[in-house]
Amino acid sequence: MTLVHKDLNERVTIDTQLSFNNFKNAYIFENLVIAEVKRNNYADHTAFLKMLKKHHIREGGLSKYCTGMALTYPDIRKNNFMPKLRYFQKINNI
């Protein structure tokens, strides 16, 4: 889903039911929502970010590609991704 602000240079993409599949291993995150805010570099407090802050939802960095690779290819090194992967798996198992 993509939301675009009519007046400000802000765009939000929202991913739900994110899934990764390499035809051997598959993961589906039904309880995870990823919202990506695209804005001008100088626009720190956009309407969407203010709404997230109001609801105590914190920002974080993420590469969906790297996450999918780390999940679906068990033999690759993924030490840097383990904290985030554990967090996602905890959310998904609720």
C-alpha positions in Angstrom: 0.0 0.0 0.0 1.3 3.5 -0.8 0.1 6.7 0.8 1.1 10.1 -0.7 0.7 13.5 1.0 -1.1 15.9 -1.3 0.9 19.0 -0.1 4.1 17.8 1.4 6.9 15.8 -0.2 6.1 12.6 1.8 5.3 9.1 0.6 4.7 6.1 2.9 4.7 2.5 1.7 3.2 -0.2 4.0 4.0 -3.9 3.6 1.9 -6.5 5.3 2.0 -10.3 5.3 5.6 -10.1 4.2 6.9 -13.4 2.8 10.3 -14.7 1.7 10.6 -17.8 -0.5 13.6 -19.3 -2.3 11.7 -22.5 -3.4 13.4 -24.5 -0.6 12.6 -22.4 2.4 9.7 -20.0 3.0 8.8 -17.6 5.7 5.6 -15.6 6.1 5.2 -12.9 8.7 1.5 -12.4 9.3 1.9 -10.2 12.4 4.5 -7.8 10.9 3.9 -4.5 9.3 6.8 -2.5 7.7 6.2 1.1 7.0 8.8 3.0 4.9 8.7 6.8 4.9 10.2 8.5 1.9 10.7 12.3 2.4 13.0 15.2 1.8 16.2 14.9 3.9 15.3 18.1 5.8 11.8 17.0 6.7 12.4 15.3 10.1 8.9 15.5 11.5 6.4 14.5 8.8 2.7 13.8 9.6 3.2 10.0 9.5 6.3 10.1 11.7 4.5 12.3 14.2 1.6 9.8 14.3 4.0 6.9 14.8 5.7 8.7 17.7 2.3 9.5 19.3 1.6 5.8 19.3 5.0 4.9 20.7 6.1 3.1 17.5 9.8 3.5 17.0 11.9 3.7 13.9 14.4 1.2 12.8 16.6 0.3 9.8 15.9 -2.8 7.7 16.8 -4.3 4.4 14.0 -6.6 3.3 16.3 -8.2 0.8 19.0 -9.0 3.3 16.4 -10.3 5.8 15.0 -12.6 3.2 18.4 -13.9 2.3 19.3 -14.5 5.9 16.1 -16.4 6.5 15.9 -18.5 3.4 19.6 -19.5 3.1 20.6 -21.2 6.3 24.3 -21.6 5.3 25.1 -17.9 4.8 26.6 -15.9 7.6 24.0 -13.8 9.4 25.5 -12.8 12.7 24.8 -9.1 12.0 21.1 -9.9 11.4 20.4 -12.2 14.3 19.0 -9.6 16.7 16.5 -8.4 14.1 15.7 -12.0 13.0 14.9 -13.0 16.6 12.7 -9.9 16.9 10.8 -10.8 13.8 10.4 -14.4 14.8 9.1 -13.3 18.2 6.5 -11.0 16.6 5.4 -13.7 14.2 5.0 -16.4 16.9 2.7 -14.3 19.1 
